[in-house]
Amino acid sequence: MNKYKYLCFYIALLPLLLSLGACAKTTVETKTKMEMSGGRVDKTEFIPLRDFFKNPVASAFSISPDGAKIAWTAPWQDRMNIFVKDIFSGETTRITASTERSVSGYSWVGNSHIIYGQDTDGDENFHTYSAPIDGGGAVDLTPFENTRTDLVDELDHDDEHILISMNKRDPRFFDVFKLNVVTGELTLEAENPGNVTHWITDHAGVLRIAIIEQGGNDIVLYRKTSQDEFSPIKTLDFRTTFSPLLFDFDNNKFYVVTNIDRDNTAIYLYNPDNNELETMIFEHPEVDVSNLIVSKKRKVVTGAGYYSDKHHYVFFDDEREEVQLELEKLLPEYEVVVTDISKDETKMIVRTYSDKSLGAGYLYDIPSKKLEKIADVSPWLDESRMSAMKPVSFTSRDGLTIHGYLSLPINGPQKNLPVVLNPHGGPWARDHWGFDPQIQFLTNRGIAVMQVNFRGSTGYGKSFWEKGFKQWGLNMQNDLTDAVKWMVDSGIANPKKVAIYGASYGGYATLAGLTFTPDVYACGIDYVGPSNLFTLLESLPPYWEPARERFYAMVGDPIRDKKLLTQISPVFHVDQITAPLFVAQGANDPRVKQAESDQIVKALQKRGVAVEYMVKENEGHGFMNQENKFDFYEKMEVFLNKHLLQ
């Protein structure tokens, strides 16, 4: 089954990616008598800003298929690189030497090579690199200009080859190639007819399913063998989910996530021969479900996961459940996630985390029940000084239940606080419970942080998602405004001390908040957010072209909905913005082009509105390089001190 381990940097996942940032010995700076609306915080100990955002000691832990070696990423020359350790000898080897960009993800190929993806200055044209674990040096296997590759299948049964998709022939379309990670030889496996957006393999690595995005429909193509032609088995409006997860272990049927004839997605076993959803594997009454846990060795589905307030598991297999219970007993008070396992399923990689900690990586030997710590991710951050992330909910003005997370400072007053409202990116994503360094940084400075899974967010069913269609700047924004009102009415927020800060769609929501509800916010921070929905839609990356019609359905059609897009694009209403604004942008952003930020900044400067602008020439849709994160958050701290806390 395909595993997208080095997909591009999604701003919706920015907090998770940022949570990999931090390193250095903790030092404490003491700030005294910091004035805050509604109270005074005396002698509050501030954690140095860079402790939150530096590179971690280690992260992205994994194990080789034979269970003899472990790998992780760790800093080298201020960039995250891959290290491999022999479990038996203890010898550790750095196998990559990246100095321009951090390695963004990697996968084992057999026991002697690791492949990873890397772009140039945030342009999201990820090349596929191969690095032998002896440290012989990484090689770019796809050194083609203006070309992007993605991993389709690691081919667990093959120690030298993987399947990748690549848009070398045409920037709009991804063909599938078999790639030899030793020699670099590329062999065409499937040529994209022009509208396939996803390729899915069976357990033998054979391409069996292709997903076409055509207008407003998803068409699922299937073939029984590699000699057969692909034929359509499902044609569905894109609002109806039908997402193949993986084949059963006979390679005849496959598991799907679907909301056919229901609101929340559930997991079924689907039979393509008779086009029937045969067996319900798992459903949840309140939220979508989308992931399965399997044992490849024993060829059984062992459990499922779902996300409500936090992540939860349901197990169908006693053996796997026993392992989970044992791990949770050994690692109490943390969320415990198995992230990798050896081929014989005797050794596994375990990662812990909580809302107050990035946790650690562990090697667990199942037969002996021996647990060995590989490394703490951010040991310099004292959990006792971190804020809890509390799941909350409130009712919107039109009666919807809106969920979110509230994080309060642990010291000083707990009422009448300055607040940062932090809408997530996407917008078809959601916030999750866990450690977020930017949230902890803000609460450490005495600021409460509210995250809102506004309508249009995913995970809460089809109806809730569809309620966000063509509601940018309207009801989606109203949910954010209602969150502020809920905080004010609850006594949490000082109504004169509310800021809004977000990335990508959250950046748009920041601009919309300052534009359409100028009396609500004292200031705003727009991080790679669009300001003009016409130019945003005109400049979609070429490989998003098959999804254009659904963008029009979800955001608005530039021709049919011209009035709407004009109404909700902040750049056309800058005369309504009065609050100070800080804008940050990556020059190579392929999703939200720099022109989006240039437009709003130029318009505000022309009117004499206070606007501060940061552009990083070597970044894209969010800042990855450590020094750029430092610059951004240091500027944010000065900006908030001036416009929110004084």
N, C-alpha and C positions, 0 to 999 in steps of 0.2 A: 504494500500500500504506500502511496506517496506520502512523504513527510517533508513539510516545508520548514526546514530548520534554519535556512538563511534567507528567508524572505526579507523584503526591504523594511526600512525603518518606518513603522506606522505610528503616526503621532497619537493615535488613540491609545497606544501602549506606552506613550512617553513616560508616565510615572514609573512604570515597571522598568523601562530602560534606564531612567535616571536613578532608580534604586540600586543599580549596579555601580553607582558612582560614589566613592568615598574612600579615603585611605589616609593614613598618617597618624602619628601619636596624638592622642587627644590632649588639648590644652584648654584651659578655662579662662575666659576673659570675664571680668565682672563689670556690669553696667549698673550704675546706681541712679535711683530716682528718675526712672523713665516715666515721663508723663503719659497717661492714657486717659481717654474719655471714660468717666465713670469710676476712676480709681487710680491708685498709684502703685506701681510695682517697684519696691525698694530692693536693691542689692540682688537683682535677678542675675543669675549666672547664665551668660550667653555662651553657647557652644560655637566655636569658630565656624564661620560659614563654609569654609572649604572642607571641613570634616564631613559635611553632608554630601558634597558633590564630587569628591575626589574618586579616582578609580578604586575599586575594591582590592583587597588582598588577593582574592581568588573568586572565580565564579564559573558558571557554565560547566559544571562537573560532568564527566561521562566515563564509561568503561568500555574497553575493547571487547569485541565479540567473544574472544577466548577467555576473558576475565583476568588476564595477566597484567594489564596495564590500565591506568586511569589517566585522564586528561582534564585539563581545566584551562581557563584563560586567566592571565595575571598581567600586571603592568610591566612593561619594558620600554624604556624611553618615553614614558607618559602615554603609551598606547597599549591596549589590551592585546596580548599575544598568546599563542597556544603553547602549553607545557605538557609533557608526557612523563609519567613516572612508572617505572617497572615495580610492580607490587613486591616482588620477591627480592630483588637486589636493592631496592630503594633509590636507584639512580634516576635523576630527573634531567630531562633534556628540553630546552626551548627549541621548538621546531619552526617557528615563524619569526620574522624580523621586520614587522610592519612599523613604520615610523610616521606615516602620513595619516592613516586612519586605523582605528581599532578593528580587530577581527570581529565581525558582527554575528557570527554563528558558525558552527562546524559540525561535521559528521564523520564517523569512522567508515572507512571502506576496507573490509578485511581487517587484519591485525597489524598491518604495516604502513598504512597511509591514512591521512586525514584530509578531507576536502573542506573548503570554506569559501564563503562569498565575500567580496569586497568591492565597494564602489569607489569613485573618485570625487572627493570633496562634496559628498552628499547628493550626487546626481542620480542615484538609484539605478545606474547601469552596472549591476553586480556581475562581476566576472567570477568564474569558478577556478579556484586555485587548488593545487594538490601539494601536500607536504609529507614526505616520508618521515616516519617517527624517529629515524636515526639522526635527524637534524641536518640532513643533506641539503636542505634548502627548498623553499616553496617555489612552485612554477605556476604561472598564469596559463591555464589550459584553454582559455577563450579570449585571446588578446585582440579582440575585434572592437573597432571604434563604434560608439553609439549603439552598443549591443548590451542586452540584459539577459542574464540566465537565471533560472530557478531550478531547484532540485525537484525532480518528479519521483524518483525511487532510488534508494540506496542499493537495491539488489542484494539483499542479505545473503543470497546463495552464491554470490560472485565476488571474489576478492580483488578484482581489478577494474570492474566496470560500474558505472552508475547511469541512470537516465536523467537527462536534463532537458529543459525546454529553453529555447533561444530564439530571439527575434532578429537574427542576423540578416535573413533574407528580406524581411519587410518589418519595419519597426512596429507595425500594428499587430503582427501575428507571431505566435510562438510555435515553432516546429519542435518535435521531440527527437533527440539524438542519444545514441549510446556513446558514452565517453570512457575511454581507457585512461584511468588516473595515473598510470605509469608512463605510457607512451604519448598520451594526448590525442590519440586517434579518435576521430569523430565519425560516427556512422548514422545516417538518417534512419530513424525508426518510423516516423509518421510526419507527413507534411500537412500543415494546417490548411484546411480549405478556405479559411478566411474568417471564421467566426467561432472557433473553438477557444474557450477560455480556461478550461480545466481538463487535464488528462489523468486517468486513474488506472492503476495496474492491479492485477491479482497477485496472489502470493508467490507466483512464479516469475513475477516481473513483466508479465505480458500486458500491453495496453488493451484494456477491455471496455472502458467507459470514456466517453468524451462529452463534455457539456458545452452546448452552444448557447450563446446569448444573442438573440435575434429580436430586435425591436424590444417589445415588452414581454417577450417569452423566454423561458429556459427550455431547451430541447435536450433530452438525455438520449445519447446514442450508445448502443451496446453491440458487442459482438461476442460470440460464444468461443471462438478460437482465433488465433493470430492469422489464420488463413481466410477468415470470413471478412466481409465488408461491414462497416459500422452501419447500423440501422436505428431509426428513432423508436424508442419505447415509451417515452413520456414527453408531452408538450404541455407546459404549464405556464400560466401567468407568473411573472417573477415574484409576485406577492405570495405565492404558494411555494413553500420550501420543499424541496426534494433533493437532499444532498447525500450522495453515497459516501459512506465512511470507509468500509473495507469489505472484502469478500469473505464469505464463510470459508472454512478450511477445506472444503471440497471444491472451491472455486466455481461453484455453480450458481449460488445465490449471493446476495450482498446485503449488508446492514445499511439502513438509510435513516437520516434525520428528516422528519417531515411533519408538516402541519396540515396535510390533506384532511379535510372534514373536521378540523379542530382548530383551536386558537394557539395553544402552546405546542411547540414541537415535541415529538416523542421519537423513540428509536424502535424501528421494526426490522425484521428480516423480510426482505423482498425477493420474490421469485420472478425473474425477468422472462421466464418461459411462458407464464400465464398472466403476467402483469398484475400480480396480487401481493398486497401487504399481508404476509402470512402470520407472523408471530410478533406480538407486542413484547419487546425486550424490556423497555423501561419508559415510564412517564412520570411526571410530577404535576400535582394539581394546580400549582401556582406559577411555575416558571418553565422556561424552555430547557430541554435537556439535549446534549449534543455530543457527549464523549463516552466511549467504551474503554474498559480495561480488558486486555486479552493476554492469554498465555500462548505464545507461538509454539513453545515446546510441547505443551499438553493439548494444544489446539482446542481451547475453550475460551469462551467469554467469561471473565471472572467478576466483572462489576461494571458500574457506571458512575458518572459524576454529574452533579448539577450545582448551580450557583444561585443561591437566594441572598440572604444576608452575607454569608460566607460560602466557601466551597465545602460541599458535602459528598460523601461516598455512600453507595449502596452496593453490597457484595452479593454475588450469586454463587460464590465458590468458597467453601470452608477453608481451603488451604491458603488462598490469597487473603482472606479476612484475618486468619490467624497471624499472618505476617504483619499486616497493618496494625493489629492490636498490640503485637509485641513491640513494634517500632514506637507506637504511641506511649507504651509503658516505659520504654527506654528514654524517650524524648518528651516528657510531659510539658504542658503549657505552650507547646508550639504546634503549628500546623505541620504535618509530615507528608511529604510528597515523594513518591518513587519516580525518579526522572529517567533512569536508564537501568538496563539489566543485561547480564552476560547471556550468551546464546544458550548455555546449558541451564540458565535460570537459577544458579546457585549464589551469584553475587549481584548486588544491586547498588545503585547510587541513590542516596536519599538526600533530600534538601529540606531544611526546616525554615520557617519564617513565622512572623506574627505581625501585628500592627505596630509593634515597637522594636522590631528587629528584622534584619535581613538574614539572620540565622547563620547556618553553616552547611557545608557539604560533608557527607559521610559515606563510607564504604561499609556495606552490611553483608556478612556472610550468612546465608540463610540456614544451612545445615548446623553450623556451630552457634548460631545466634550471636555472633561477635560483631560489635559495632565499633568502627574506627573513624575518628574525625579526620577529614582531609584538611579542612581549613575553615575558620570563621570568616565570614564575608566582610564584616565591618566591625571588628572587635573594639575599636576605639569609641564607638557610640554606646553610652551607658543606657541600658533599657529603662532604668528607673527614672531617667530624665526625659523619656519620650512620652508623647501624648497617646492616649487611646483613640482609636477610630471607632466611633459609635454608630451603628446602623440606626437611621431615623426615618420617619415618614411623615408626610403632611398631606392635606387635601387641597387640590388646586381650586381655583375660582369656579371651574366648571365641573367640579365633583370627582376628578380623578385622584387616585392615590398615587403619590409620587414618592419614590424611595431615594435615599441618599445616605451620606456619611458625614457626621459632624465630629470635628477634632478640636478640642479646647486646650488652651495652655494649662500646664499642670501647676504653675505658680501664679500668684496674684489673683485678681478678681475673676470670677467666673460668670459675671453678669455685666451687661452694658459694655460689651467688648468691641474693639475694632475687629472687623471681619473681612476676610477675602472670600468671595464667592468664586469657585473654581470649576466652571463648566468643562466637561470632557470634550475631546476631539471626536472625530468620526463624520457626522454625528451619530452614525449607525453603529454604535458601540455602547459600552457602559463602564461606569466606575466599579472597582472591586475593592473589597476589604484587604488590607495588607499594609506593608511598610512603604511609605512614599516620602523620600527625602525632602521634597519641596514642602510638603505638608508639615513635616517635623521642624524644618527650618522656620517656617512662619509661626507655628505655635510656640517655638522656643523664644521667638521675639515678642510674645504676648498677644498674638493675633489668632483669633478663631478662624477655622477654615470649614466651609460648607461645600460639599460635592453633591451634585444633583443628577440623578438619572431621569432627566426630563423626558416627556413624550417624544417618541422617535428613537429612544434608546432601545437596544436589543436586549433580549433575555427575558422579557416580560410578556411575550406573546405577540401574535400577529396584529391584533387590534391596537395594542398600545404603540407598536411600531408605526402602523399606518396613520395613527393620529398625528404623526409628525410630518406627513407628506404636505409639501407646499406651505409649511408653517414656520420656516426660518423667519425670525424677527417678529413672529406673531404669537401663536399659542405656545410654541417651544420657548420663546422668550418670556412669555407670561409665567411659565412654570418657574423660571429663574427668579422673576420678580416676586412671585408668590413665596418662594423660599426665603427671600429677604424679609418679606412681611411676617412669615412664620417665626423667623429668628427675632425680629423686633418685638412681636407680640408675646413671645416666650421670655422676653427679658434678656436674651443672649446678646443681641446686637445693639450697639449704639447706632441709631438711624443716621447719624451724621458722619459715621466712621465706617462706611461699607465701600470696599473696593471690589472690582471684578477683574479676574485674570484667567486667561485660557489660551490653549494652543490649537491651531488648525481651526476646526469648527468652533472650538472654545474661544479662539481669537476673534472669529466673526461675532460670536455672542458678546464678547467684550465691546466691540465696536457698536453692535446693535443696542446694547445696554446703555452706553453713553449717549447714543443718538436718540433712541425712542423713549427712554425713561431717564432723562438727564438729571432729574431730581433725586434719583435713588442712590447714585454712586458718587463718591468723593473723588475717585480716580480710576484709571483702568490700565491694564497691561495686555497688549495684543501680541501674541507670539505666533508668527507665521499664519496669520488669519486673513481670509479674503475680505475685501471691502466692496467689490463690485461683482455681482453675480453674473453679469453678462460676460465680462472678461474672464472670470473663473471658468465658466462653461466653454468659452471659446478656446481656452488653452489647456484642456484636458490632455494628459499624456497620450500619445498615439495608441498605446496598447490598451487604453480604456475606451477606445472608440466603440467596441461592441456594446458597451454599457450606456452609451449616450442617451438612448431613449428612456432608460429607467432613471437616469439623472434628471431628465426633463420631467418625468412623472413625480419624482420625489422632491425636487427643488423648484422647478418651474421651466417652462419652455420659453426661450428668448423671444420667440415670435408670438405665440399664442398667449403667453403670460407676461408680455412686455410690461404692462402696467404693474403687475405684482412684483416683478423683479426690480423695477424702478423704485417701487414703494419700500422694499425691504433691503436695498443696497445702501449701506451707510454712506458711501462716497457721494451720493446725490443729496445728502441731507446734513452736510457738515455744519451748516449754520445752526443746527440744534445741539452740537457738541460744545460744552462749556468746561467740562472737567479735564484736568491734566491727563495726558496719555503718553505711555511709553510703548514703542513698537520695536519688535525684534524680528529679523528676517535673515534667512540663509540665501545667498546669492544664486545658488544652484538648485533651488527647490523646484522639482518638476511638477509638483501638485498644486501648490499655491505660489505662483511666480512672484518674483520680487516686485513686479509692476503692481501687484495688489497692495503692497505696503507703500510703495512710492506714491500711488495715487492719493491715499488718505493723508499721508504725511504732507505732501505738497499742498493739498487743499486746505489743511488746517494751518499750515505755516502762512499761507496766503491771507488767512483770516486773523492771524495773530494769536491763535490758540496755543497754549503750552503743549508741545509735543517733543518727545525725545526719541531718537531713532538710532538703532544699532543694526548694522548689516555686517555679516561675517562672510567673507569672500570664499571660504573653504568649507561652507556648510550648506545643507539642504533643508529638508522639512523637519526642522528641529536640530539642535546643536548636539553633536556627539563628542567632539574633541574637548578634553578636560579643561584646557585654558579658556575655551569659549564659554563653557558652562560657568566657569568662575566669573568671567566678565559679565555674563548675563545676570547671574544672581546677585553679584555685588552691586550692579546698577539697579536691580530691583529693590535691594535693601535701602539704598540711598533714596530712591524714588518713593517708596512707601513711608520711610521716616519723614520725608518732607511733606507728602500730600495726604497721608492717612493718620499718622501717629502724632503729628504736632497739633 
